[in-house]
Amino acid sequence: MQPELLLFDIGNTSIKVGLANERRVLTSYTLPANVGHTPDSLGLTLLSLLRHAGTEAADLKACVASSVVPGFDPLLREAVARYLDRPLHCAPDDLPIPLENRYERPSEVGADRLVGAFAARRLCPDAASLLVVDFGTAVTFDCVSGQAYLGGLIFPGPATALAALSREAAKLPRVNLDIRAQEPAPGRDTTTSIQHGLVFGFVCMVEGLSQRLKRQMPGPAKVLATGGFAASIARVSPVFDQVLPALLLEGLRRLYYEERDNL
């Protein structure tokens, strides 16, 4: 089916761009969240992306975005207006998120966290409680009970932890965290020591925090995961009930169509 929406999940490290219609997210791309972009460079990149997907701006009805990078937002608005000539709807300002926000200062919650919580609730309507674990620059744990966003936890992400380790310890190298081991083993070289320490350290962190948070939420709680490192955790641990790589894009898609249907 022809895409109708261009979706933007704008994070500190990368921008996830998706194409969607009323039924589903059709495909996605990942771009660097480069504040050195100009509106022209970003707009031309988006036109190239649309051509690769076999569509064009004239086929779209709207663009939908969530962002945790305020400096990037004006750039995106200008690029979309000049090169796509389609309305840009931003969550939660233009598209309110229909969850009760129990943060003491609701405006402090990142848009990505609320969109992910909303998407999880729509995808799992019968679950009493939900725990959404999102792996990005930070790892966030977000708790949902009924129709309420309860809050959550923030922890440095794997790439952030690795970068900090390499920066602060001069003799430790940057390593690839894509390993095949099923269990941690005593490393006999520096690379293996770092790989197993970080990967299985995050496994234990996610298992432990998920277990402790689930005990505090009403009823049985499902654990959903998204973000690039989620699959690495799921490969060696049964902690997640589902891994959903396009969770935030799905949330943006649903927000747009629900708001349209309510008008």
C-alpha positions in Angstrom: 0.0 0.0 0.0 1.1 3.6 -0.7 2.6 5.4 2.3 0.6 8.4 3.6 2.8 9.5 6.5 6.5 10.4 7.0 7.4 9.8 10.7 10.4 11.2 12.6 11.7 9.8 15.9 14.4 12.3 16.7 16.9 11.2 19.3 20.3 12.5 20.6 22.3 10.2 18.4 20.1 9.3 15.5 16.8 10.0 13.7 14.6 7.1 12.9 12.5 8.0 9.8 9.5 5.8 8.9 6.9 5.6 6.2 3.4 4.4 7.2 -0.2 4.2 6.3 -3.4 3.5 8.2 -2.5 -0.2 8.6 1.2 -0.2 9.6 4.7 1.2 9.5 5.9 0.1 6.1 9.6 0.8 6.3 12.2 2.8 8.2 15.6 4.4 7.8 18.2 5.7 10.3 19.9 9.1 9.8 22.5 10.8 12.1 21.1 13.5 14.4 23.5 16.0 13.1 22.7 19.5 14.2 25.3 20.6 11.6 22.6 19.8 9.0 21.1 22.8 7.1 17.4 22.7 6.1 18.5 22.2 2.5 20.8 19.3 3.3 18.1 17.6 5.4 15.4 18.4 2.9 17.4 16.9 0.0 18.2 13.9 2.1 14.5 13.3 2.8 13.7 13.6 -1.0 16.3 11.0 -1.7 14.9 8.7 1.0 11.4 9.0 -0.5 12.8 8.2 -4.0 14.5 5.1 -2.5 11.2 4.0 -1.0 9.5 4.4 -4.4 7.3 7.3 -3.4 7.3 11.1 -3.4 6.3 14.1 -1.3 3.0 14.6 -3.2 1.8 11.2 -2.1 2.1 12.1 1.6 -0.7 13.5 3.7 1.4 14.7 6.7 4.6 14.4 8.6 4.6 13.4 12.3 7.5 13.8 14.7 8.7 13.4 18.3 11.9 15.0 19.4 14.3 15.2 22.4 16.6 17.6 20.6 15.2 21.1 20.7 17.9 22.5 18.5 16.9 20.2 15.7 13.2 21.0 15.6 13.4 24.4 13.7 15.6 22.8 11.1 13.2 19.9 10.6 10.2 22.3 10.3 12.0 24.4 7.6 13.1 21.4 5.7 9.6 19.8 5.7 8.0 23.1 4.7 10.4 23.9 1.8 11.0 20.4 0.3 7.9 18.4 1.2 5.2 21.0 1.5 3.3 18.9 4.0 2.0 19.8 7.5 4.3 18.7 10.4 2.6 17.5 13.6 4.7 17.2 16.7 3.9 15.1 19.7 2.8 16.0 22.3 2.3 19.7 21.3 0.3 19.2 18.2 -0.8 15.6 19.0 -1.7 15.2 22.7 -0.8 11.8 24.1 -3.9 10.2 25.7 -2.2 8.9 28.9 -2.5 10.4 32.3 1.0 11.7 33.0 1.9 11.3 36.7 5.3 13.0 36.5 5.6 15.7 39.1 6.4 18.1 36.3 4.8 16.5 33.2 6.6 18.7 30.7 9.9 17.2 31.8 9.1 13.8 30.3 10.8 13.2 27.0 8.3 13.0 24.1 9.9 9.7 23.0 9.1 8.1 26.4 5.5 9.1 26.2 5.1 8.0 22.6 6.6 4.7 23.4 4.4 4.2 26.5 1.3 5.1 24.4 2.3 2.7 21.6 2.8 -0.1 24.1 -0.6 0.5 25.7 -2.3 0.4 22.2 -0.4 -2.8 21.2 -1.2 -4.5 24.5 -4.6 -3.2 25.6 -5.4 -6.2 27.9 -2.2 -6.0 30.0 -2.7 -4.7 33.5 0.7 -3.0 33.4 3.5 -2.5 31.0 7.2 -1.8 31.3 8.8 -0.3 28.1 12.6 -0.5 27.9 14.1 1.7 25.2 17.8 1.5 24.2 19.2 4.7 22.9 21.8 7.2 24.0 20.2 6.4 27.4 18.3 3.3 28.4 14.9 4.3 29.7 12.4 2.2 31.7 8.9 3.5 31.5 6.0 2.2 33.5 2.4 2.2 32.4 -0.6 1.0 34.5 -4.1 1.2 33.0 -4.2 4.4 31.1 -1.6 6.2 33.3 2.1 6.8 32.6 3.7 6.3 36.1 7.2 7.5 35.4 10.4 5.4 35.1 14.2 5.2 35.2 17.0 6.6 33.1 20.4 4.8 32.7 23.4 5.4 30.4 23.0 3.5 27.1 25.6 0.9 26.0 27.2 3.2 23.4 27.3 6.0 26.0 28.9 3.7 28.6 31.5 2.4 26.1 32.4 5.9 25.0 32.8 7.1 28.6 35.0 4.1 29.4 37.3 4.7 26.4 37.4 8.5 27.2 38.2 8.1 30.9 40.6 5.1 30.7 43.4 5.9 28.3 44.5 2.3 27.7 41.0 0.9 27.1 40.0 0.6 23.4 36.6 1.1 21.8 35.2 -2.3 20.9 32.3 -3.8 19.0 29.5 -5.1 21.4 28.2 -7.6 18.9 29.2 -10.8 20.5 28.0 -14.4 20.1 28.6 -15.7 23.6 25.6 -17.0 25.6 27.2 -16.5 29.0 29.9 -14.2 30.4 33.4 -15.7 30.6 36.5 -14.5 32.3 38.2 -12.4 29.6 41.7 -13.3 28.7 42.2 -10.2 26.6 41.1 -6.6 27.0 38.6 -6.7 24.1 36.8 -9.7 25.5 36.8 -8.4 29.0 35.1 -5.1 27.9 32.7 -6.9 25.6 31.5 -9.4 28.1 31.5 -6.9 30.9 29.3 -4.4 29.1 27.0 -6.8 27.3 26.3 -9.1 30.3 26.4 -6.2 32.7 23.5 -4.6 30.7 21.7 -8.0 30.7 21.9 -8.2 34.5 20.9 -4.6 34.9 17.8 -4.9 32.7 16.8 -8.2 34.3 17.2 -6.8 37.8 15.5 -3.5 37.3 12.7 -5.1 35.3 12.0 -7.5 38.1 12.0 -4.8 40.8 9.8 -2.5 38.8 7.3 -5.2 37.9 6.8 -6.0 41.6 5.7 -2.4 42.2 3.1 -2.3 39.4 -0.5 -3.6 39.6 -1.3 -7.0 38.2 0.9 -8.9 35.7 3.2 -6.7 33.8 4.5 -7.3 30.3 8.0 -6.1 29.3 8.4 -4.6 25.9 11.8 -3.5 24.4 12.8 -1.3 21.5 16.1 0.3 20.3 19.2 -1.0 18.7 20.6 -3.0 21.7 17.3 -4.7 22.6 17.9 -7.7 20.3 21.3 -8.3 21.9 19.7 -8.5 25.3 16.9 -10.7 24.0 19.4 -13.2 22.4 20.7 -14.2 25.9 17.8 -13.4 28.2 14.1 -14.1 28.3 13.5 -10.8 30.1 11.4 -9.3 27.3 8.0 -10.4 26.3 8.4 -8.7 23.0 11.1 -6.8 21.1 9.5 -4.1 18.8 12.1 -2.2 16.8 9.5 0.2 15.3 7.6 0.9 18.6 8.0 4.7 18.6 7.2 5.0 14.9 4.1 2.9 15.5 3.1 5.3 18.3 3.5 8.3 16.1 1.4 6.6 13.4 -1.4 5.7 15.8 -1.4 9.2 17.3 -2.0 10.8 13.9 -4.8 8.5 12.9 -6.5 8.6 16.3 -6.4 12.4 16.3 -7.7 12.6 12.8 -10.6 10.2 13.6 -11.5 12.3 16.7 -11.9 15.5 14.7 
